[in-house]
């Protein structure tokens, strides 16, 4: 199993796509060997690049609400891993941010996943994450979310928690009614397990 400390140090020093980025590389991720929950997203936005904190915005507030996690619990790397498909802010595209840089996932993702054997639930946010973690699924977002039981309890596809998806959430009330309670129940079990005396000193 790769050494996590060394691996994270190497990732933080990565510059393989520097020539394509609008700013100097600033890889953002959260990981540990004891994490039980993996959030697989797209790429940091400008705000995250500036602050150095992933999901520290309204999207993050909604995501934490969906998961039933406090701010402190969400950023506890011993429980939650956050791995964007691209670790650096990719810049602006024609509509919104550009997609994650394609160099990132082949260079680091599988090695990172191999170093986190405790992951029991992967939250997939965004088409690029869906293509990597559920490559045989060609469903559109609504169908992928509606068929959540297909991968449960190891994977689940979520709509992006951005306020820009408010219309989708209003049009699909079953998501809040049927899906969110099951996610919270499973995440709460991880939290309860992590508070056991034999789990507290894990890296």
N, C-alpha and C positions, 0 to 999 in steps of 0.2 A: 504494500500500500504506500503511495507517495507520502512524503512528509509534508503535512499541511503548512507548517510554518515556512518551510523553504519554498513551497509552491506559491503561497500568497506573496512572498517576497519577490519571486520571479515575475509574477503577474503584475505587481505594482511597478516593476521596472520595464514592462513591455512597451515596445514602440513600433511594432510591426506594421501598423497602419498610420503612423504619424503623418506621413505626407498627404493623407486624405482627410485629416481632421481639421476643423476650424480653429482649434486651440491645441496646445501641447497635450500629449496623452495624460489622462488622469483616470486610470481604471478604478471603477467603483463596484464593489461586491461585498458580500457578507457570507462567511462560511466557517464551519468547524467540523471536526470529525464526529461530534455528538448530535448535530442537527437532525431533527426528525421531520421537519417541514421544509420543503423547498419551494420558493417562489421563483418561477422561471418567467422573466419578463422580456421586454424588447431591448431597450438601451436607455441610459440616463438622459433626462432632458436637460435643458440649459440650467434650470434652477438647481437640479441635483449636482451638475458639474460645478456650479459656483459654491454650493454649500458643502459638497462632499458627502451628502446624505441621501440615499435612495428613498423614494416615496415620502419625502418630507414636504407634502403638499396636500391639496384637497383630494387628489386621487388616493394618496396614502391613507388619509383619514377614512375614506370610504372602504378601502381594502381592509384596514384594521377592524372596522365595524363589521364587515362581512365575516371576518375570521374570528371575531370575538376576542381580539387581543388588545391589550393596552399598548401605549407607546413604548413603555419599557420592555414589555414582553416581546413585541415585534422586533425590537433591535437587540434582543438577547441572542447572540450568535450561537450559543450553546443549544438553542432550540430551533431557531429559524435561520435558514440559509437563503440569501437573495442573490440570484445569478442572472443578470441580464444576458441576452444572447450576444450583445456587444457591450463591453465594459466601459467604453468611453462615449461621450456625447458625440454623435455623428454629424451634427449641424442641421441646418434647415433644408427641407426639400420643397417640392412644389406645393404641397399641402401638408403642413405640420412638419415634424422632424423627419430627417432622412432615416431609412431603415438601418438596422445594426450593420456595422462593417462586417463583411463576409470572412475576413481573416481571423476573427476572434474565436468563434466557436471551434473550428478545426484545431486551433493551436492549444486551447486550454480546457474545453468543456468536458470532454470524456475523462481526462485525468482528474479534474476536480470531482466529478461524479463518482469516480472510483475511490476517491479519498473520503467519501461521505457515505459509508455503508449503512448508517442508521436511518437514512431517509425513508419514510414510510408513506408520505403523501406529497405529490408534486402538484402545485397550483400553476396552471399554464395560462399565461396572459399574453395574447397577441399571436398573430398568424405565424411569425417566424419561430416562436417558441413551440407552437403547435406542430409545425412541420418537423422540428427536431425531436420532440418528445413523443409525438404520436404520428410518425411519418406515414402510416398507412391510412390515415384519416383524411379524407378530402372534403369533409362536410364544411358548409359555411358556419359562421359563428353561432347563429341561432340553433342550427341543428346539432352542432357539437356540444353546446351547453345543454340543450334539451336531452341529449342522449348521455347525460353525465354518468348514469349507472353502468354504462358500457365498460368504463375503466375503473370505476370505484371499487375498492378504496385506495388505490395507489396513485391514480391520476384524476385530475378534473380540469376541464377547460372553463375559464371564466371570461365574461366580457371585461373590457378594460374598465376600471373603476372611475375613469375620468368623468367629470360633469357633462362632457360632450355626449355621453351615452345615456343621459337622463331619458331621452325619448324611447330608447330601446328598453330601458327598465320599466317604463310606464306601459309599453306595449306587451311586455312579457312578465306579468305579475307572478306567475308560477315560480320564477327564479327566487324571489324573496320568500315566497311561501313554502316551497318544497326543497330547494337546494341549500340555501344559506343555513337553515337549522341543522342539517346533516353535517355541513362543514364545521360549524361551531362545535358540535358534539365531538367530532373526531379530534379537532385541535385541542379542545379542553382536556381530552384524555392524554394527549402529549404533555400538556402543562402539568397535569396531576402526576404523571409518571416522572417528570423532570424534577419534581420537588421531593421525590423519595431520597432518603439519606445516601443511598448508594449511587445516585445519579448526580449529586450536587457538585462533585469535584471533577467531573469529566471536562476535558478541554473544549 
